[in-house]
Amino acid sequence: MDIELNNVTVNFKGTSALEDVTCSLEAGKIYGLIGRNGAGKTTLLSLLASYREPTSGVVKIGGEIPFENGKIMSQVNFIYDVDYSDGVFI
């Protein structure tokens, strides 16, 4: 399924994790996501996995908005791994 982001912004307590992101990803290809800590990689994946909604803009997977959409959510997997061994909880 193709993925489209149009003018997507995600804010957390006054800080922009993503700001005005527009892109499209074609189905059937493999993409990599690289960037520094705090660049918004996990936030972007959280949007695609329907863990959160954008503050503004539109996210579509297969032409449909994925948030609380069972048809789309059942086809998207995102495993978020947190290491709690150092005693710091995020």
PyMOL Python script that loads the backbone (N, CA, C, O; Angstrom):
from pymol import cmd

cmd.read_pdbstr("""\
ATOM      1  N   MET A   1       0.838  -1.182   0.000  1.00  0.00           N
ATOM      2  CA  MET A   1       0.000   0.000   0.000  1.00  0.00           C
ATOM      3  C   MET A   1       0.884   1.247   0.000  1.00  0.00           C
ATOM      4  O   MET A   1       1.883   1.310   0.717  1.00  0.00           O
ATOM      5  N   ASP A   2       0.520   2.202  -0.782  1.00  0.00           N
ATOM      6  CA  ASP A   2       1.239   3.470  -0.807  1.00  0.00           C
ATOM      7  C   ASP A   2       0.978   4.249   0.478  1.00  0.00           C
ATOM      8  O   ASP A   2      -0.079   4.123   1.096  1.00  0.00           O
ATOM      9  N   ILE A   3       1.961   5.054   0.867  1.00  0.00           N
ATOM     10  CA  ILE A   3       1.851   5.905   2.051  1.00  0.00           C
ATOM     11  C   ILE A   3       1.993   7.349   1.606  1.00  0.00           C
ATOM     12  O   ILE A   3       2.874   7.678   0.812  1.00  0.00           O
ATOM     13  N   GLU A   4       1.125   8.207   2.116  1.00  0.00           N
ATOM     14  CA  GLU A   4       1.178   9.633   1.806  1.00  0.00           C
ATOM     15  C   GLU A   4       1.111  10.445   3.087  1.00  0.00           C
ATOM     16  O   GLU A   4       0.267  10.190   3.947  1.00  0.00           O
ATOM     17  N   LEU A   5       1.991  11.415   3.213  1.00  0.00           N
ATOM     18  CA  LEU A   5       1.929  12.393   4.296  1.00  0.00           C
ATOM     19  C   LEU A   5       1.822  13.760   3.646  1.00  0.00           C
ATOM     20  O   LEU A   5       2.623  14.105   2.777  1.00  0.00           O
ATOM     21  N   ASN A   6       0.840  14.535   4.064  1.00  0.00           N
ATOM     22  CA  ASN A   6       0.628  15.867   3.501  1.00  0.00           C
ATOM     23  C   ASN A   6       0.601  16.896   4.617  1.00  0.00           C
ATOM     24  O   ASN A   6      -0.331  16.938   5.420  1.00  0.00           O
ATOM     25  N   ASN A   7       1.641  17.728   4.655  1.00  0.00           N
ATOM     26  CA  ASN A   7       1.754  18.820   5.623  1.00  0.00           C
ATOM     27  C   ASN A   7       1.554  18.342   7.064  1.00  0.00           C
ATOM     28  O   ASN A   7       0.824  18.966   7.834  1.00  0.00           O
ATOM     29  N   VAL A   8       2.209  17.232   7.423  1.00  0.00           N
ATOM     30  CA  VAL A   8       2.040  16.622   8.742  1.00  0.00           C
ATOM     31  C   VAL A   8       2.937  17.296   9.777  1.00  0.00           C
ATOM     32  O   VAL A   8       4.142  17.450   9.579  1.00  0.00           O
ATOM     33  N   THR A   9       2.320  17.688  10.873  1.00  0.00           N
ATOM     34  CA  THR A   9       3.018  18.259  12.018  1.00  0.00           C
ATOM     35  C   THR A   9       2.581  17.502  13.264  1.00  0.00           C
ATOM     36  O   THR A   9       1.403  17.182  13.425  1.00  0.00           O
ATOM     37  N   VAL A  10       3.542  17.216  14.151  1.00  0.00           N
ATOM     38  CA  VAL A  10       3.246  16.607  15.443  1.00  0.00           C
ATOM     39  C   VAL A  10       3.953  17.431  16.508  1.00  0.00           C
ATOM     40  O   VAL A  10       5.173  17.589  16.476  1.00  0.00           O
ATOM     41  N   ASN A  11       3.180  17.953  17.448  1.00  0.00           N
ATOM     42  CA  ASN A  11       3.721  18.749  18.546  1.00  0.00           C
ATOM     43  C   ASN A  11       3.564  18.008  19.864  1.00  0.00           C
ATOM     44  O   ASN A  11       2.552  17.349  20.099  1.00  0.00           O
ATOM     45  N   PHE A  12       4.573  18.122  20.721  1.00  0.00           N
ATOM     46  CA  PHE A  12       4.531  17.602  22.081  1.00  0.00           C
ATOM     47  C   PHE A  12       4.837  18.748  23.025  1.00  0.00           C
ATOM     48  O   PHE A  12       5.964  19.242  23.052  1.00  0.00           O
ATOM     49  N   LYS A  13       3.857  19.176  23.794  1.00  0.00           N
ATOM     50  CA  LYS A  13       4.051  20.217  24.799  1.00  0.00           C
ATOM     51  C   LYS A  13       4.820  21.411  24.241  1.00  0.00           C
ATOM     52  O   LYS A  13       5.769  21.887  24.863  1.00  0.00           O
ATOM     53  N   GLY A  14       4.414  21.889  23.084  1.00  0.00           N
ATOM     54  CA  GLY A  14       5.021  23.072  22.495  1.00  0.00           C
ATOM     55  C   GLY A  14       6.261  22.827  21.654  1.00  0.00           C
ATOM     56  O   GLY A  14       6.814  23.774  21.096  1.00  0.00           O
ATOM     57  N   THR A  15       6.708  21.596  21.546  1.00  0.00           N
ATOM     58  CA  THR A  15       7.879  21.254  20.734  1.00  0.00           C
ATOM     59  C   THR A  15       7.430  20.453  19.524  1.00  0.00           C
ATOM     60  O   THR A  15       6.645  19.514  19.655  1.00  0.00           O
ATOM     61  N   SER A  16       7.921  20.819  18.353  1.00  0.00           N
ATOM     62  CA  SER A  16       7.571  20.092  17.131  1.00  0.00           C
ATOM     63  C   SER A  16       8.485  18.891  16.954  1.00  0.00           C
ATOM     64  O   SER A  16       9.702  19.039  16.845  1.00  0.00           O
ATOM     65  N   ALA A  17       7.892  17.692  16.927  1.00  0.00           N
ATOM     66  CA  ALA A  17       8.654  16.473  16.628  1.00  0.00           C
ATOM     67  C   ALA A  17       8.749  16.304  15.119  1.00  0.00           C
ATOM     68  O   ALA A  17       9.771  15.853  14.602  1.00  0.00           O
ATOM     69  N   LEU A  18       7.686  16.665  14.415  1.00  0.00           N
ATOM     70  CA  LEU A  18       7.649  16.721  12.954  1.00  0.00           C
ATOM     71  C   LEU A  18       6.996  18.038  12.583  1.00  0.00           C
ATOM     72  O   LEU A  18       6.046  18.470  13.236  1.00  0.00           O
ATOM     73  N   GLU A  19       7.498  18.674  11.542  1.00  0.00           N
ATOM     74  CA  GLU A  19       6.927  19.957  11.151  1.00  0.00           C
ATOM     75  C   GLU A  19       6.740  20.037   9.646  1.00  0.00           C
ATOM     76  O   GLU A  19       7.709  20.064   8.886  1.00  0.00           O
ATOM     77  N   ASP A  20       5.472  20.076   9.222  1.00  0.00           N
ATOM     78  CA  ASP A  20       5.089  20.286   7.832  1.00  0.00           C
ATOM     79  C   ASP A  20       5.751  19.282   6.876  1.00  0.00           C
ATOM     80  O   ASP A  20       6.332  19.669   5.863  1.00  0.00           O
ATOM     81  N   VAL A  21       5.654  17.989   7.212  1.00  0.00           N
ATOM     82  CA  VAL A  21       6.269  16.930   6.418  1.00  0.00           C
ATOM     83  C   VAL A  21       5.305  16.495   5.311  1.00  0.00           C
ATOM     84  O   VAL A  21       4.144  16.176   5.567  1.00  0.00           O
ATOM     85  N   THR A  22       5.810  16.492   4.088  1.00  0.00           N
ATOM     86  CA  THR A  22       5.048  16.014   2.939  1.00  0.00           C
ATOM     87  C   THR A  22       5.930  15.044   2.166  1.00  0.00           C
ATOM     88  O   THR A  22       7.034  15.391   1.746  1.00  0.00           O
ATOM     89  N   CYS A  23       5.433  13.824   1.982  1.00  0.00           N
ATOM     90  CA  CYS A  23       6.177  12.846   1.191  1.00  0.00           C
ATOM     91  C   CYS A  23       5.236  11.717   0.789  1.00  0.00           C
ATOM     92  O   CYS A  23       4.131  11.595   1.317  1.00  0.00           O
ATOM     93  N   SER A  24       5.686  10.903  -0.144  1.00  0.00           N
ATOM     94  CA  SER A  24       4.924   9.717  -0.519  1.00  0.00           C
ATOM     95  C   SER A  24       5.901   8.569  -0.695  1.00  0.00           C
ATOM     96  O   SER A  24       7.007   8.736  -1.210  1.00  0.00           O
ATOM     97  N   LEU A  25       5.461   7.396  -0.252  1.00  0.00           N
ATOM     98  CA  LEU A  25       6.271   6.189  -0.347  1.00  0.00           C
ATOM     99  C   LEU A  25       5.477   5.160  -1.136  1.00  0.00           C
ATOM    100  O   LEU A  25       4.340   4.841  -0.787  1.00  0.00           O
ATOM    101  N   GLU A  26       6.073   4.649  -2.189  1.00  0.00           N
ATOM    102  CA  GLU A  26       5.393   3.679  -3.045  1.00  0.00           C
ATOM    103  C   GLU A  26       5.425   2.289  -2.429  1.00  0.00           C
ATOM    104  O   GLU A  26       6.403   1.907  -1.786  1.00  0.00           O
ATOM    105  N   ALA A  27       4.361   1.545  -2.626  1.00  0.00           N
ATOM    106  CA  ALA A  27       4.289   0.160  -2.171  1.00  0.00           C
ATOM    107  C   ALA A  27       5.299  -0.691  -2.930  1.00  0.00           C
ATOM    108  O   ALA A  27       5.653  -0.379  -4.066  1.00  0.00           O
ATOM    109  N   GLY A  28       5.757  -1.759  -2.302  1.00  0.00           N
ATOM    110  CA  GLY A  28       6.651  -2.691  -2.973  1.00  0.00           C
ATOM    111  C   GLY A  28       8.111  -2.304  -2.940  1.00  0.00           C
ATOM    112  O   GLY A  28       8.930  -2.948  -3.596  1.00  0.00           O
ATOM    113  N   LYS A  29       8.462  -1.269  -2.196  1.00  0.00           N
ATOM    114  CA  LYS A  29       9.849  -0.837  -2.078  1.00  0.00           C
ATOM    115  C   LYS A  29      10.253  -0.888  -0.607  1.00  0.00           C
ATOM    116  O   LYS A  29       9.406  -0.885   0.286  1.00  0.00           O
ATOM    117  N   ILE A  30      11.550  -0.933  -0.376  1.00  0.00           N
ATOM    118  CA  ILE A  30      12.079  -0.923   0.982  1.00  0.00           C
ATOM    119  C   ILE A  30      12.700   0.446   1.228  1.00  0.00           C
ATOM    120  O   ILE A  30      13.490   0.936   0.421  1.00  0.00           O
ATOM    121  N   TYR A  31      12.335   1.056   2.349  1.00  0.00           N
ATOM    122  CA  TYR A  31      12.839   2.374   2.701  1.00  0.00           C
ATOM    123  C   TYR A  31      13.578   2.302   4.027  1.00  0.00           C
ATOM    124  O   TYR A  31      13.239   1.492   4.890  1.00  0.00           O
ATOM    125  N   GLY A  32      14.573   3.136   4.187  1.00  0.00           N
ATOM    126  CA  GLY A  32      15.303   3.248   5.447  1.00  0.00           C
ATOM    127  C   GLY A  32      15.031   4.614   6.058  1.00  0.00           C
ATOM    128  O   GLY A  32      14.804   5.595   5.350  1.00  0.00           O
ATOM    129  N   LEU A  33      15.058   4.659   7.370  1.00  0.00           N
ATOM    130  CA  LEU A  33      14.813   5.900   8.095  1.00  0.00           C
ATOM    131  C   LEU A  33      16.025   6.148   8.974  1.00  0.00           C
ATOM    132  O   LEU A  33      16.257   5.424   9.942  1.00  0.00           O
ATOM    133  N   ILE A  34      16.799   7.175   8.635  1.00  0.00           N
ATOM    134  CA  ILE A  34      17.991   7.480   9.422  1.00  0.00           C
ATOM    135  C   ILE A  34      17.933   8.929   9.871  1.00  0.00           C
ATOM    136  O   ILE A  34      17.348   9.781   9.202  1.00  0.00           O
ATOM    137  N   GLY A  35      18.536   9.186  10.988  1.00  0.00           N
ATOM    138  CA  GLY A  35      18.582  10.542  11.513  1.00  0.00           C
ATOM    139  C   GLY A  35      19.061  10.534  12.958  1.00  0.00           C
ATOM    140  O   GLY A  35      19.118   9.489  13.606  1.00  0.00           O
ATOM    141  N   ARG A  36      19.396  11.691  13.438  1.00  0.00           N
ATOM    142  CA  ARG A  36      19.888  11.840  14.805  1.00  0.00           C
ATOM    143  C   ARG A  36      18.783  11.575  15.813  1.00  0.00           C
ATOM    144  O   ARG A  36      17.600  11.572  15.472  1.00  0.00           O
ATOM    145  N   ASN A  37      19.181  11.354  17.054  1.00  0.00           N
ATOM    146  CA  ASN A  37      18.203  11.227  18.131  1.00  0.00           C
ATOM    147  C   ASN A  37      17.358  12.486  18.177  1.00  0.00           C
ATOM    148  O   ASN A  37      17.882  13.596  18.087  1.00  0.00           O
ATOM    149  N   GLY A  38      16.061  12.313  18.316  1.00  0.00           N
ATOM    150  CA  GLY A  38      15.163  13.461  18.387  1.00  0.00           C
ATOM    151  C   GLY A  38      14.758  14.027  17.045  1.00  0.00           C
ATOM    152  O   GLY A  38      14.113  15.074  16.989  1.00  0.00           O
ATOM    153  N   ALA A  39      15.125  13.350  15.945  1.00  0.00           N
ATOM    154  CA  ALA A  39      14.817  13.860  14.613  1.00  0.00           C
ATOM    155  C   ALA A  39      13.369  13.610  14.194  1.00  0.00           C
ATOM    156  O   ALA A  39      12.888  14.222  13.240  1.00  0.00           O
ATOM    157  N   GLY A  40      12.662  12.706  14.907  1.00  0.00           N
ATOM    158  CA  GLY A  40      11.271  12.441  14.584  1.00  0.00           C
ATOM    159  C   GLY A  40      11.004  11.088  13.952  1.00  0.00           C
ATOM    160  O   GLY A  40       9.895  10.833  13.482  1.00  0.00           O
ATOM    161  N   LYS A  41      12.008  10.214  13.934  1.00  0.00           N
ATOM    162  CA  LYS A  41      11.842   8.895  13.306  1.00  0.00           C
ATOM    163  C   LYS A  41      10.752   8.077  13.991  1.00  0.00           C
ATOM    164  O   LYS A  41       9.850   7.561  13.331  1.00  0.00           O
ATOM    165  N   THR A  42      10.835   7.960  15.300  1.00  0.00           N
ATOM    166  CA  THR A  42       9.847   7.179  16.048  1.00  0.00           C
ATOM    167  C   THR A  42       8.472   7.822  15.961  1.00  0.00           C
ATOM    168  O   THR A  42       7.465   7.117  15.888  1.00  0.00           O
ATOM    169  N   THR A  43       8.416   9.127  15.969  1.00  0.00           N
ATOM    170  CA  THR A  43       7.137   9.830  15.836  1.00  0.00           C
ATOM    171  C   THR A  43       6.492   9.515  14.497  1.00  0.00           C
ATOM    172  O   THR A  43       5.290   9.257  14.433  1.00  0.00           O
ATOM    173  N   LEU A  44       7.272   9.532  13.433  1.00  0.00           N
ATOM    174  CA  LEU A  44       6.753   9.195  12.109  1.00  0.00           C
ATOM    175  C   LEU A  44       6.217   7.767  12.074  1.00  0.00           C
ATOM    176  O   LEU A  44       5.122   7.523  11.567  1.00  0.00           O
ATOM    177  N   LEU A  45       6.979   6.835  12.607  1.00  0.00           N
ATOM    178  CA  LEU A  45       6.531   5.444  12.621  1.00  0.00           C
ATOM    179  C   LEU A  45       5.297   5.262  13.496  1.00  0.00           C
ATOM    180  O   LEU A  45       4.439   4.433  13.192  1.00  0.00           O
ATOM    181  N   SER A  46       5.201   6.026  14.578  1.00  0.00           N
ATOM    182  CA  SER A  46       4.017   5.970  15.449  1.00  0.00           C
ATOM    183  C   SER A  46       2.766   6.448  14.715  1.00  0.00           C
ATOM    184  O   SER A  46       1.674   5.925  14.938  1.00  0.00           O
ATOM    185  N   LEU A  47       2.922   7.425  13.853  1.00  0.00           N
ATOM    186  CA  LEU A  47       1.790   7.878  13.034  1.00  0.00           C
ATOM    187  C   LEU A  47       1.337   6.776  12.082  1.00  0.00           C
ATOM    188  O   LEU A  47       0.142   6.519  11.939  1.00  0.00           O
ATOM    189  N   LEU A  48       2.299   6.131  11.436  1.00  0.00           N
ATOM    190  CA  LEU A  48       1.972   5.085  10.472  1.00  0.00           C
ATOM    191  C   LEU A  48       1.358   3.862  11.144  1.00  0.00           C
ATOM    192  O   LEU A  48       0.531   3.172  10.548  1.00  0.00           O
ATOM    193  N   ALA A  49       1.761   3.593  12.386  1.00  0.00           N
ATOM    194  CA  ALA A  49       1.237   2.447  13.125  1.00  0.00           C
ATOM    195  C   ALA A  49      -0.054   2.772  13.864  1.00  0.00           C
ATOM    196  O   ALA A  49      -0.585   1.927  14.584  1.00  0.00           O
ATOM    197  N   SER A  50      -0.560   3.981  13.693  1.00  0.00           N
ATOM    198  CA  SER A  50      -1.812   4.423  14.322  1.00  0.00           C
ATOM    199  C   SER A  50      -1.715   4.544  15.839  1.00  0.00           C
ATOM    200  O   SER A  50      -2.728   4.457  16.533  1.00  0.00           O
ATOM    201  N   TYR A  51      -0.499   4.745  16.361  1.00  0.00           N
ATOM    202  CA  TYR A  51      -0.343   4.971  17.802  1.00  0.00           C
ATOM    203  C   TYR A  51      -0.747   6.395  18.172  1.00  0.00           C
ATOM    204  O   TYR A  51      -1.106   6.667  19.318  1.00  0.00           O
ATOM    205  N   ARG A  52      -0.689   7.294  17.205  1.00  0.00           N
ATOM    206  CA  ARG A  52      -1.043   8.689  17.474  1.00  0.00           C
ATOM    207  C   ARG A  52      -1.571   9.342  16.207  1.00  0.00           C
ATOM    208  O   ARG A  52      -1.385   8.835  15.101  1.00  0.00           O
ATOM    209  N   GLU A  53      -2.231  10.473  16.391  1.00  0.00           N
ATOM    210  CA  GLU A  53      -2.724  11.269  15.266  1.00  0.00           C
ATOM    211  C   GLU A  53      -1.812  12.477  15.095  1.00  0.00           C
ATOM    212  O   GLU A  53      -1.210  12.936  16.066  1.00  0.00           O
ATOM    213  N   PRO A  54      -1.701  12.994  13.892  1.00  0.00           N
ATOM    214  CA  PRO A  54      -0.913  14.218  13.717  1.00  0.00           C
ATOM    215  C   PRO A  54      -1.628  15.406  14.355  1.00  0.00           C
ATOM    216  O   PRO A  54      -2.855  15.434  14.444  1.00  0.00           O
ATOM    217  N   THR A  55      -0.844  16.382  14.795  1.00  0.00           N
ATOM    218  CA  THR A  55      -1.417  17.627  15.299  1.00  0.00           C
ATOM    219  C   THR A  55      -2.132  18.343  14.162  1.00  0.00           C
ATOM    220  O   THR A  55      -3.206  18.917  14.345  1.00  0.00           O
ATOM    221  N   SER A  56      -1.516  18.298  12.987  1.00  0.00           N
ATOM    222  CA  SER A  56      -2.156  18.829  11.782  1.00  0.00           C
ATOM    223  C   SER A  56      -1.636  18.062  10.580  1.00  0.00           C
ATOM    224  O   SER A  56      -0.617  17.375  10.665  1.00  0.00           O
ATOM    225  N   GLY A  57      -2.326  18.178   9.479  1.00  0.00           N
ATOM    226  CA  GLY A  57      -1.960  17.467   8.265  1.00  0.00           C
ATOM    227  C   GLY A  57      -2.686  16.137   8.161  1.00  0.00           C
ATOM    228  O   GLY A  57      -3.508  15.790   9.008  1.00  0.00           O
ATOM    229  N   VAL A  58      -2.366  15.401   7.105  1.00  0.00           N
ATOM    230  CA  VAL A  58      -3.067  14.146   6.812  1.00  0.00           C
ATOM    231  C   VAL A  58      -2.065  13.033   6.525  1.00  0.00           C
ATOM    232  O   VAL A  58      -1.116  13.213   5.762  1.00  0.00           O
ATOM    233  N   VAL A  59      -2.294  11.881   7.151  1.00  0.00           N
ATOM    234  CA  VAL A  59      -1.532  10.662   6.884  1.00  0.00           C
ATOM    235  C   VAL A  59      -2.495   9.681   6.233  1.00  0.00           C
ATOM    236  O   VAL A  59      -3.602   9.470   6.727  1.00  0.00           O
ATOM    237  N   LYS A  60      -2.070   9.080   5.122  1.00  0.00           N
ATOM    238  CA  LYS A  60      -2.893   8.075   4.458  1.00  0.00           C
ATOM    239  C   LYS A  60      -2.044   6.866   4.104  1.00  0.00           C
ATOM    240  O   LYS A  60      -0.900   6.993   3.667  1.00  0.00           O
ATOM    241  N   ILE A  61      -2.621   5.705   4.300  1.00  0.00           N
ATOM    242  CA  ILE A  61      -2.005   4.446   3.890  1.00  0.00           C
ATOM    243  C   ILE A  61      -3.035   3.756   3.003  1.00  0.00           C
ATOM    244  O   ILE A  61      -4.164   3.502   3.422  1.00  0.00           O
ATOM    245  N   GLY A  62      -2.635   3.461   1.792  1.00  0.00           N
ATOM    246  CA  GLY A  62      -3.578   2.851   0.848  1.00  0.00           C
ATOM    247  C   GLY A  62      -4.766   3.752   0.570  1.00  0.00           C
ATOM    248  O   GLY A  62      -5.863   3.266   0.295  1.00  0.00           O
ATOM    249  N   GLY A  63      -4.562   5.063   0.639  1.00  0.00           N
ATOM    250  CA  GLY A  63      -5.626   6.028   0.364  1.00  0.00           C
ATOM    251  C   GLY A  63      -6.566   6.286   1.525  1.00  0.00           C
ATOM    252  O   GLY A  63      -7.519   7.053   1.390  1.00  0.00           O
ATOM    253  N   GLU A  64      -6.309   5.648   2.678  1.00  0.00           N
ATOM    254  CA  GLU A  64      -7.190   5.807   3.834  1.00  0.00           C
ATOM    255  C   GLU A  64      -6.406   6.308   5.046  1.00  0.00           C
ATOM    256  O   GLU A  64      -5.214   6.031   5.185  1.00  0.00           O
ATOM    257  N   ILE A  65      -7.079   7.034   5.904  1.00  0.00           N
ATOM    258  CA  ILE A  65      -6.475   7.490   7.151  1.00  0.00           C
ATOM    259  C   ILE A  65      -6.344   6.274   8.074  1.00  0.00           C
ATOM    260  O   ILE A  65      -7.337   5.591   8.325  1.00  0.00           O
ATOM    261  N   PRO A  66      -5.132   5.989   8.588  1.00  0.00           N
ATOM    262  CA  PRO A  66      -4.935   4.762   9.349  1.00  0.00           C
ATOM    263  C   PRO A  66      -5.421   4.807  10.801  1.00  0.00           C
ATOM    264  O   PRO A  66      -5.709   3.757  11.375  1.00  0.00           O
ATOM    265  N   PHE A  67      -5.520   5.985  11.405  1.00  0.00           N
ATOM    266  CA  PHE A  67      -5.840   6.064  12.827  1.00  0.00           C
ATOM    267  C   PHE A  67      -7.218   5.471  13.115  1.00  0.00           C
ATOM    268  O   PHE A  67      -8.223   5.902  12.549  1.00  0.00           O
ATOM    269  N   GLU A  68      -7.248   4.486  13.995  1.00  0.00           N
ATOM    270  CA  GLU A  68      -8.460   3.767  14.384  1.00  0.00           C
ATOM    271  C   GLU A  68      -9.203   3.162  13.182  1.00  0.00           C
ATOM    272  O   GLU A  68     -10.430   3.065  13.176  1.00  0.00           O
ATOM    273  N   ASN A  69      -8.435   2.763  12.178  1.00  0.00           N
ATOM    274  CA  ASN A  69      -8.975   2.118  10.982  1.00  0.00           C
ATOM    275  C   ASN A  69      -8.510   0.665  10.996  1.00  0.00           C
ATOM    276  O   ASN A  69      -7.378   0.369  10.616  1.00  0.00           O
ATOM    277  N   GLY A  70      -9.376  -0.231  11.431  1.00  0.00           N
ATOM    278  CA  GLY A  70      -9.035  -1.634  11.585  1.00  0.00           C
ATOM    279  C   GLY A  70      -8.486  -2.286  10.335  1.00  0.00           C
ATOM    280  O   GLY A  70      -7.601  -3.138  10.410  1.00  0.00           O
ATOM    281  N   LYS A  71      -9.003  -1.893   9.193  1.00  0.00           N
ATOM    282  CA  LYS A  71      -8.544  -2.467   7.925  1.00  0.00           C
ATOM    283  C   LYS A  71      -7.057  -2.160   7.692  1.00  0.00           C
ATOM    284  O   LYS A  71      -6.298  -3.025   7.253  1.00  0.00           O
ATOM    285  N   ILE A  72      -6.662  -0.947   7.985  1.00  0.00           N
ATOM    286  CA  ILE A  72      -5.271  -0.530   7.786  1.00  0.00           C
ATOM    287  C   ILE A  72      -4.398  -0.997   8.950  1.00  0.00           C
ATOM    288  O   ILE A  72      -3.307  -1.527   8.740  1.00  0.00           O
ATOM    289  N   MET A  73      -4.880  -0.800  10.172  1.00  0.00           N
ATOM    290  CA  MET A  73      -4.077  -1.138  11.357  1.00  0.00           C
ATOM    291  C   MET A  73      -3.685  -2.611  11.382  1.00  0.00           C
ATOM    292  O   MET A  73      -2.605  -2.952  11.866  1.00  0.00           O
ATOM    293  N   SER A  74      -4.528  -3.474  10.876  1.00  0.00           N
ATOM    294  CA  SER A  74      -4.225  -4.906  10.897  1.00  0.00           C
ATOM    295  C   SER A  74      -3.084  -5.271   9.943  1.00  0.00           C
ATOM    296  O   SER A  74      -2.551  -6.379  10.016  1.00  0.00           O
ATOM    297  N   GLN A  75      -2.707  -4.359   9.057  1.00  0.00           N
ATOM    298  CA  GLN A  75      -1.649  -4.633   8.086  1.00  0.00           C
ATOM    299  C   GLN A  75      -0.352  -3.888   8.384  1.00  0.00           C
ATOM    300  O   GLN A  75       0.607  -3.987   7.618  1.00  0.00           O
ATOM    301  N   VAL A  76      -0.312  -3.144   9.487  1.00  0.00           N
ATOM    302  CA  VAL A  76       0.871  -2.360   9.842  1.00  0.00           C
ATOM    303  C   VAL A  76       1.400  -2.854  11.181  1.00  0.00           C
ATOM    304  O   VAL A  76       0.643  -2.983  12.143  1.00  0.00           O
ATOM    305  N   ASN A  77       2.693  -3.128  11.241  1.00  0.00           N
ATOM    306  CA  ASN A  77       3.333  -3.555  12.482  1.00  0.00           C
ATOM    307  C   ASN A  77       4.461  -2.603  12.838  1.00  0.00           C
ATOM    308  O   ASN A  77       5.241  -2.199  11.975  1.00  0.00           O
ATOM    309  N   PHE A  78       4.543  -2.249  14.104  1.00  0.00           N
ATOM    310  CA  PHE A  78       5.620  -1.395  14.604  1.00  0.00           C
ATOM    311  C   PHE A  78       5.973  -1.904  15.986  1.00  0.00           C
ATOM    312  O   PHE A  78       5.152  -1.848  16.902  1.00  0.00           O
ATOM    313  N   ILE A  79       7.188  -2.399  16.142  1.00  0.00           N
ATOM    314  CA  ILE A  79       7.639  -2.907  17.432  1.00  0.00           C
ATOM    315  C   ILE A  79       8.581  -1.870  18.017  1.00  0.00           C
ATOM    316  O   ILE A  79       9.658  -1.607  17.482  1.00  0.00           O
ATOM    317  N   TYR A  80       8.155  -1.295  19.114  1.00  0.00           N
ATOM    318  CA  TYR A  80       8.929  -0.250  19.781  1.00  0.00           C
ATOM    319  C   TYR A  80       9.617  -0.880  20.980  1.00  0.00           C
ATOM    320  O   TYR A  80       8.952  -1.334  21.911  1.00  0.00           O
ATOM    321  N   ASP A  81      10.926  -0.913  20.964  1.00  0.00           N
ATOM    322  CA  ASP A  81      11.703  -1.571  22.005  1.00  0.00           C
ATOM    323  C   ASP A  81      12.353  -0.527  22.893  1.00  0.00           C
ATOM    324  O   ASP A  81      13.056   0.364  22.414  1.00  0.00           O
ATOM    325  N   VAL A  82      12.113  -0.644  24.188  1.00  0.00           N
ATOM    326  CA  VAL A  82      12.712   0.268  25.164  1.00  0.00           C
ATOM    327  C   VAL A  82      13.561  -0.552  26.115  1.00  0.00           C
ATOM    328  O   VAL A  82      13.119  -1.581  26.626  1.00  0.00           O
ATOM    329  N   ASP A  83      14.778  -0.096  26.352  1.00  0.00           N
ATOM    330  CA  ASP A  83      15.680  -0.772  27.280  1.00  0.00           C
ATOM    331  C   ASP A  83      15.562  -0.095  28.650  1.00  0.00           C
ATOM    332  O   ASP A  83      16.006   1.039  28.833  1.00  0.00           O
ATOM    333  N   TYR A  84      14.963  -0.802  29.601  1.00  0.00           N
ATOM    334  CA  TYR A  84      14.758  -0.254  30.942  1.00  0.00           C
ATOM    335  C   TYR A  84      15.874  -0.669  31.900  1.00  0.00           C
ATOM    336  O   TYR A  84      15.779  -0.402  33.097  1.00  0.00           O
ATOM    337  N   SER A  85      16.908  -1.303  31.409  1.00  0.00           N
ATOM    338  CA  SER A  85      17.944  -1.839  32.292  1.00  0.00           C
ATOM    339  C   SER A  85      18.740  -0.762  33.028  1.00  0.00           C
ATOM    340  O   SER A  85      19.303  -1.032  34.089  1.00  0.00           O
ATOM    341  N   ASP A  86      18.795   0.461  32.478  1.00  0.00           N
ATOM    342  CA  ASP A  86      19.571   1.506  33.150  1.00  0.00           C
ATOM    343  C   ASP A  86      18.771   2.255  34.213  1.00  0.00           C
ATOM    344  O   ASP A  86      19.289   3.171  34.852  1.00  0.00           O
ATOM    345  N   GLY A  87      17.508   1.867  34.405  1.00  0.00           N
ATOM    346  CA  GLY A  87      16.686   2.482  35.448  1.00  0.00           C
ATOM    347  C   GLY A  87      16.058   3.810  35.055  1.00  0.00           C
ATOM    348  O   GLY A  87      15.348   4.413  35.860  1.00  0.00           O
ATOM    349  N   VAL A  88      16.299   4.273  33.855  1.00  0.00           N
ATOM    350  CA  VAL A  88      15.713   5.522  33.377  1.00  0.00           C
ATOM    351  C   VAL A  88      14.458   5.180  32.579  1.00  0.00           C
ATOM    352  O   VAL A  88      14.498   4.384  31.641  1.00  0.00           O
ATOM    353  N   PHE A  89      13.352   5.792  32.967  1.00  0.00           N
ATOM    354  CA  PHE A  89      12.087   5.520  32.291  1.00  0.00           C
ATOM    355  C   PHE A  89      11.659   6.751  31.525  1.00  0.00           C
ATOM    356  O   PHE A  89      11.638   7.858  32.063  1.00  0.00           O
ATOM    357  N   ILE A  90      11.317   6.548  30.267  1.00  0.00           N
ATOM    358  CA  ILE A  90      10.924   7.664  29.413  1.00  0.00           C
ATOM    359  C   ILE A  90       9.432   7.800  29.414  1.00  0.00           C
ATOM    360  O   ILE A  90       8.892   8.687  28.752  1.00  0.00           O
TER     361      ILE A  90
END
""", "prot")
cmd.dss("prot")
cmd.show_as("cartoon", "prot")
cmd.util.cbc("prot")
cmd.orient("prot")
